[in-house]
Amino acid sequence: MGHMSGPILIRGSVSIPEAELMWRFSRSSGPGGQHVNTSDSQVELRFDLANTESLPPVWKERALERLASRLTGGVLSVRASEHRSQWRNRETAAARLSSLLAEATAPPPKARRATRVPRGINERRLQHKKHRAETKRGRTGKDWG
C-alpha cells in the first residue's frame, strides 16, 4: 500500500489525514496494449469511515447512514482506472472520495414551508385561460361560407 501526499479536504476545515487512507494498486482491466499490461495504474482508495476520528461525530453519523449501501464492514472504497497514469488515477480517486463524503455529510435541506398562491396571480391565470378559450372558440369555422 502506497501513500499520496497530504490530507484530503472534505469541507471547510475538515480533512482526512493521510494516515487514515489505504491505497491499493493493480493492473487496469480492459483491452491490452504496450503500456497497460506492465503498469499498476488502477487505484483503489479505502477509508475506514466507521472507525475514523477525523470527522465530527454528527458528520460521521450522517455519512454512515447515507453511505450504508456502499460500505463494506464500515470501510468506504473508491476505484479509479480511467487514466493511463497511476498518479492521475490517484488524484481522481481522492477527488471522488472527497466529493462522496462532502455530499454524505452535508446538512439536510431546510423543510419547505407551504404557502398560498396569491389571489392576484390566480385571477390573472384564470383571465388568461378565458382569453385563450375565446381565441380558440373563434377558430370553429361555423361562420365561414
PASEBA-1860 file (N, C-alpha, C; in nm, 3 decimals):
! residues 145
1> MGHMSGPI> 0.084/-0.118/0.000/0.000/0.000/0.000/0.088/0.124/0.000 ~ 0.062/0.213/-0.096/0.140/0.335/-0.106/0.071/0.451/-0.037 ~ 0.128/0.570/-0.050/0.069/0.689/0.010/0.066/0.801/-0.091 ~ -0.034/0.886/-0.077/-0.042/1.005/-0.160/-0.004/1.123/-0.072 ~ 0.039/1.230/-0.130/0.085/1.342/-0.049/-0.031/1.423/0.005 ~ -0.031/1.441/0.136/-0.125/1.531/0.201/-0.263/1.475/0.230 ~ -0.334/1.545/0.321/-0.469/1.504/0.358/-0.571/1.539/0.249 ~ -0.688/1.477/0.257/-0.795/1.505/0.162/-0.895/1.597/0.230
9> LIRGSVSI> -0.917/1.713/0.170/-1.008/1.813/0.225/-1.152/1.774/0.193 ~ -1.239/1.775/0.295/-1.380/1.740/0.276/-1.461/1.867/0.256 ~ -1.475/1.946/0.361/-1.549/2.071/0.352/-1.506/2.160/0.467 ~ -1.490/2.288/0.439/-1.446/2.381/0.542/-1.305/2.348/0.586 ~ -1.286/2.327/0.715/-1.152/2.296/0.766/-1.138/2.148/0.798 ~ -1.241/2.068/0.765/-1.237/1.925/0.797/-1.166/1.849/0.684 ~ -1.069/1.770/0.722/-0.997/1.689/0.623/-0.963/1.553/0.682 ~ -0.932/1.460/0.592/-0.894/1.325/0.634/-0.742/1.316/0.626
17> PEAELMWR> -0.675/1.284/0.738/-0.529/1.274/0.734/-0.485/1.155/0.649 ~ -0.369/1.167/0.591/-0.313/1.063/0.503/-0.302/0.928/0.573 ~ -0.278/0.929/0.704/-0.262/0.805/0.780/-0.388/0.719/0.780 ~ -0.505/0.781/0.761/-0.631/0.705/0.763/-0.670/0.652/0.625 ~ -0.592/0.683/0.523/-0.622/0.638/0.387/-0.542/0.513/0.354 ~ -0.607/0.418/0.289/-0.537/0.297/0.246/-0.543/0.290/0.093 ~ -0.427/0.285/0.032/-0.418/0.282/-0.115/-0.382/0.142/-0.161 ~ -0.440/0.099/-0.272/-0.404/-0.029/-0.332/-0.397/-0.008/-0.483
25> FSRSSGPG> -0.296/-0.067/-0.545/-0.276/-0.050/-0.689/-0.279/-0.185/-0.758 ~ -0.343/-0.190/-0.875/-0.347/-0.313/-0.951/-0.355/-0.279/-1.099 ~ -0.344/-0.381/-1.182/-0.350/-0.357/-1.326/-0.492/-0.328/-1.368 ~ -0.507/-0.229/-1.454/-0.639/-0.194/-1.504/-0.690/-0.304/-1.594 ~ -0.822/-0.325/-1.591/-0.881/-0.424/-1.681/-0.902/-0.359/-1.817 ~ -0.948/-0.436/-1.912/-0.976/-0.380/-2.044/-0.879/-0.434/-2.147 ~ -0.890/-0.385/-2.271/-0.805/-0.435/-2.378/-0.658/-0.403/-2.350 ~ -0.572/-0.489/-2.399/-0.429/-0.474/-2.374/-0.367/-0.365/-2.458
33> GQHVNTSD> -0.237/-0.358/-2.453/-0.161/-0.258/-2.526/-0.019/-0.266/-2.478 ~ 0.065/-0.183/-2.534/0.206/-0.192/-2.497/0.229/-0.148/-2.353 ~ 0.147/-0.058/-2.304/0.171/0.001/-2.173/0.087/-0.064/-2.063 ~ -0.036/-0.102/-2.099/-0.135/-0.138/-1.997/-0.103/-0.266/-1.920 ~ -0.034/-0.359/-1.981/-0.009/-0.487/-1.913/0.110/-0.483/-1.818 ~ 0.182/-0.374/-1.818/0.303/-0.371/-1.736/0.294/-0.276/-1.617 ~ 0.189/-0.193/-1.613/0.185/-0.095/-1.503/0.061/-0.114/-1.417 ~ 0.078/-0.090/-1.289/-0.034/-0.099/-1.195/-0.101/0.038/-1.188
41> SQVELRFD> -0.184/0.068/-1.287/-0.241/0.203/-1.294/-0.378/0.214/-1.228 ~ -0.447/0.104/-1.203/-0.577/0.112/-1.134/-0.553/0.140/-0.987 ~ -0.633/0.231/-0.932/-0.615/0.272/-0.793/-0.742/0.241/-0.714 ~ -0.725/0.185/-0.596/-0.837/0.165/-0.504/-0.802/0.239/-0.376 ~ -0.888/0.331/-0.338/-0.867/0.410/-0.217/-0.971/0.366/-0.115 ~ -0.924/0.325/0.003/-1.015/0.277/0.107/-1.003/0.369/0.229 ~ -1.120/0.395/0.290/-1.126/0.483/0.408/-1.219/0.419/0.510 ~ -1.165/0.394/0.630/-1.244/0.331/0.735/-1.333/0.436/0.802
49> LANTESLP> -1.453/0.449/0.749/-1.547/0.551/0.796/-1.598/0.521/0.937 ~ -1.617/0.394/0.967/-1.673/0.356/1.097/-1.578/0.387/1.212 ~ -1.447/0.379/1.191/-1.350/0.396/1.299/-1.270/0.525/1.291 ~ -1.311/0.619/1.206/-1.233/0.741/1.191/-1.256/0.837/1.307 ~ -1.153/0.914/1.337/-1.162/1.017/1.440/-1.153/1.156/1.378 ~ -1.132/1.162/1.246/-1.108/1.291/1.181/-1.236/1.365/1.144 ~ -1.351/1.297/1.146/-1.477/1.363/1.115/-1.552/1.396/1.243 ~ -1.622/1.510/1.247/-1.705/1.540/1.364/-1.811/1.431/1.382
57> PVWKERAL> -1.848/1.397/1.505/-1.943/1.287/1.529/-2.074/1.298/1.450 ~ -2.128/1.420/1.437/-2.253/1.440/1.363/-2.234/1.404/1.215 ~ -2.123/1.450/1.157/-2.093/1.421/1.016/-2.075/1.272/0.996 ~ -2.003/1.210/1.089/-1.974/1.067/1.079/-2.105/0.987/1.080 ~ -2.196/1.025/1.170/-2.326/0.958/1.180/-2.402/0.971/1.049 ~ -2.407/1.094/0.996/-2.477/1.120/0.869/-2.418/1.038/0.756 ~ -2.286/1.037/0.747/-2.217/0.965/0.639/-2.242/0.815/0.649 ~ -2.235/0.761/0.770/-2.259/0.617/0.788/-2.401/0.580/0.745
65> ERLASRLT> -2.495/0.668/0.775/-2.635/0.642/0.739/-2.656/0.651/0.588 ~ -2.603/0.759/0.528/-2.627/0.784/0.385/-2.546/0.694/0.292 ~ -2.429/0.649/0.337/-2.343/0.566/0.253/-2.350/0.417/0.291 ~ -2.450/0.379/0.369/-2.460/0.241/0.420/-2.453/0.137/0.309 ~ -2.515/0.164/0.195/-2.515/0.066/0.086/-2.378/0.052/0.019 ~ -2.291/0.152/0.034/-2.159/0.149/-0.028/-2.049/0.096/0.064 ~ -2.081/0.080/0.191/-1.979/0.040/0.289/-1.967/-0.111/0.299 ~ -1.844/-0.157/0.318/-1.818/-0.298/0.343/-1.746/-0.305/0.477
73> GGVLSVRA> -1.818/-0.345/0.578/-1.758/-0.351/0.712/-1.716/-0.215/0.763 ~ -1.792/-0.112/0.728/-1.761/0.024/0.773/-1.654/0.093/0.691 ~ -1.605/0.027/0.584/-1.499/0.084/0.502/-1.557/0.129/0.368 ~ -1.526/0.254/0.332/-1.570/0.311/0.205/-1.458/0.292/0.103 ~ -1.494/0.236/-0.012/-1.393/0.206/-0.114/-1.426/0.280/-0.243 ~ -1.324/0.343/-0.304/-1.339/0.417/-0.429/-1.233/0.369/-0.527 ~ -1.275/0.342/-0.651/-1.180/0.296/-0.753/-1.168/0.396/-0.866 ~ -1.051/0.401/-0.926/-1.030/0.485/-1.044/-0.934/0.414/-1.138
81> SEHRSQWR> -0.974/0.402/-1.263/-0.885/0.336/-1.360/-0.897/0.395/-1.500 ~ -0.959/0.513/-1.511/-0.981/0.568/-1.645/-0.859/0.634/-1.709 ~ -0.759/0.668/-1.628/-0.638/0.730/-1.683/-0.527/0.627/-1.698 ~ -0.434/0.655/-1.787/-0.321/0.563/-1.805/-0.217/0.579/-1.695 ~ -0.213/0.699/-1.637/-0.113/0.722/-1.534/-0.170/0.696/-1.395 ~ -0.089/0.630/-1.313/-0.132/0.597/-1.178/-0.156/0.724/-1.097 ~ -0.073/0.824/-1.117/-0.084/0.948/-1.041/-0.219/1.016/-1.066 ~ -0.260/1.021/-1.195/-0.389/1.084/-1.227/-0.504/1.002/-1.170
89> NRETAAAR> -0.491/0.870/-1.169/-0.594/0.786/-1.109/-0.600/0.808/-0.957 ~ -0.485/0.832/-0.896/-0.483/0.861/-0.753/-0.557/0.992/-0.724 ~ -0.531/1.092/-0.807/-0.598/1.222/-0.790/-0.749/1.207/-0.811 ~ -0.788/1.128/-0.911/-0.930/1.105/-0.939/-0.997/1.035/-0.822 ~ -0.933/0.932/-0.769/-0.990/0.857/-0.656/-1.004/0.948/-0.533 ~ -0.904/1.030/-0.508/-0.908/1.121/-0.393/-1.022/1.223/-0.410 ~ -1.038/1.274/-0.532/-1.145/1.371/-0.559/-1.282/1.306/-0.541 ~ -1.295/1.181/-0.587/-1.423/1.108/-0.572/-1.457/1.086/-0.425
97> LSSLLAEA> -1.357/1.044/-0.348/-1.379/1.021/-0.206/-1.420/1.151/-0.137 ~ -1.351/1.258/-0.171/-1.380/1.389/-0.113/-1.523/1.433/-0.144 ~ -1.565/1.421/-0.270/-1.699/1.466/-0.307/-1.807/1.375/-0.247 ~ -1.778/1.244/-0.240/-1.873/1.150/-0.178/-1.897/1.187/-0.032 ~ -1.789/1.211/0.040/-1.800/1.243/0.182/-1.860/1.382/0.203 ~ -1.828/1.476/0.116/-1.885/1.611/0.128/-2.036/1.605/0.110 ~ -2.081/1.527/0.013/-2.225/1.513/-0.013/-2.294/1.438/0.101 ~ -2.229/1.333/0.150/-2.290/1.250/0.255/-2.296/1.320/0.391
105> TAPPPKAR> -2.206/1.415/0.415/-2.203/1.482/0.544/-2.276/1.616/0.542 ~ -2.327/1.655/0.426/-2.398/1.784/0.415/-2.523/1.783/0.501 ~ -2.557/1.897/0.559/-2.678/1.902/0.641/-2.802/1.881/0.554 ~ -2.908/1.826/0.613/-3.028/1.805/0.533/-3.087/1.939/0.489 ~ -3.152/1.944/0.373/-3.208/2.071/0.326/-3.321/2.118/0.419 ~ -3.342/2.249/0.422/-3.448/2.303/0.507/-3.583/2.255/0.455 ~ -3.674/2.229/0.549/-3.808/2.184/0.511/-3.881/2.299/0.442 ~ -3.957/2.265/0.338/-4.028/2.366/0.263/-4.153/2.407/0.340
113> RATRVPRG> -4.172/2.537/0.350/-4.291/2.588/0.417/-4.400/2.606/0.313 ~ -4.517/2.549/0.338/-4.628/2.561/0.245/-4.681/2.704/0.246 ~ -4.701/2.761/0.129/-4.757/2.896/0.119/-4.873/2.895/0.022 ~ -4.964/2.991/0.039/-5.078/3.001/-0.051/-5.041/3.079/-0.174 ~ -5.106/3.047/-0.286/-5.086/3.122/-0.409/-5.161/3.254/-0.393 ~ -5.095/3.367/-0.417/-5.165/3.495/-0.404/-5.287/3.503/-0.497 ~ -5.392/3.570/-0.449/-5.516/3.577/-0.524/-5.498/3.644/-0.660 ~ -5.415/3.749/-0.666/-5.391/3.821/-0.792/-5.334/3.730/-0.899
121> INERRLQH> -5.240/3.644/-0.861/-5.177/3.553/-0.957/-5.280/3.454/-1.008 ~ -5.363/3.402/-0.918/-5.466/3.305/-0.957/-5.567/3.370/-1.053 ~ -5.608/3.494/-1.021/-5.704/3.564/-1.107/-5.646/3.590/-1.246 ~ -5.518/3.629/-1.252/-5.452/3.652/-1.382/-5.448/3.523/-1.463 ~ -5.420/3.412/-1.396/-5.415/3.284/-1.466/-5.551/3.249/-1.524 ~ -5.657/3.268/-1.446/-5.792/3.238/-1.494/-5.832/3.331/-1.608 ~ -5.792/3.457/-1.598/-5.821/3.556/-1.704/-5.754/3.514/-1.834 ~ -5.628/3.472/-1.824/-5.553/3.426/-1.941/-5.620/3.303/-2.002
129> KKHRAETK> -5.668/3.213/-1.917/-5.736/3.092/-1.964/-5.862/3.128/-2.043 ~ -5.939/3.223/-1.989/-6.063/3.266/-2.056/-6.031/3.327/-2.192 ~ -5.925/3.408/-2.195/-5.885/3.472/-2.319/-5.844/3.369/-2.424 ~ -5.768/3.269/-2.383/-5.726/3.162/-2.474/-5.847/3.084/-2.525 ~ -5.943/3.058/-2.435/-6.063/2.984/-2.473/-6.142/3.061/-2.579 ~ -6.151/3.194/-2.560/-6.221/3.278/-2.658/-6.152/3.272/-2.794 ~ -6.020/3.280/-2.793/-5.942/3.274/-2.917/-5.969/3.143/-2.988 ~ -5.968/3.036/-2.914/-5.987/2.903/-2.975/-6.132/2.884/-3.022
137> RGRTGKDW> -6.225/2.940/-2.945/-6.365/2.928/-2.984/-6.390/2.999/-3.117 ~ -6.313/3.102/-3.142/-6.326/3.177/-3.267/-6.273/3.102/-3.387 ~ -6.209/2.989/-3.367/-6.150/2.911/-3.478/-6.242/2.800/-3.527 ~ -6.366/2.792/-3.481/-6.452/2.678/-3.518/-6.484/2.674/-3.666 ~ -6.496/2.789/-3.729/-6.521/2.791/-3.873/-6.667/2.780/-3.909 ~ -6.757/2.795/-3.811/-6.901/2.788/-3.839/-6.944/2.900/-3.933 ~ -6.885/3.019/-3.913/-6.926/3.135/-3.990/-6.860/3.142/-4.127 ~ -6.772/3.047/-4.158/-6.703/3.053/-4.286/-6.791/2.991/-4.392
145> G> -6.817/3.059/-4.499/-6.910/3.016/-4.602/-6.864/2.899/-4.676
END
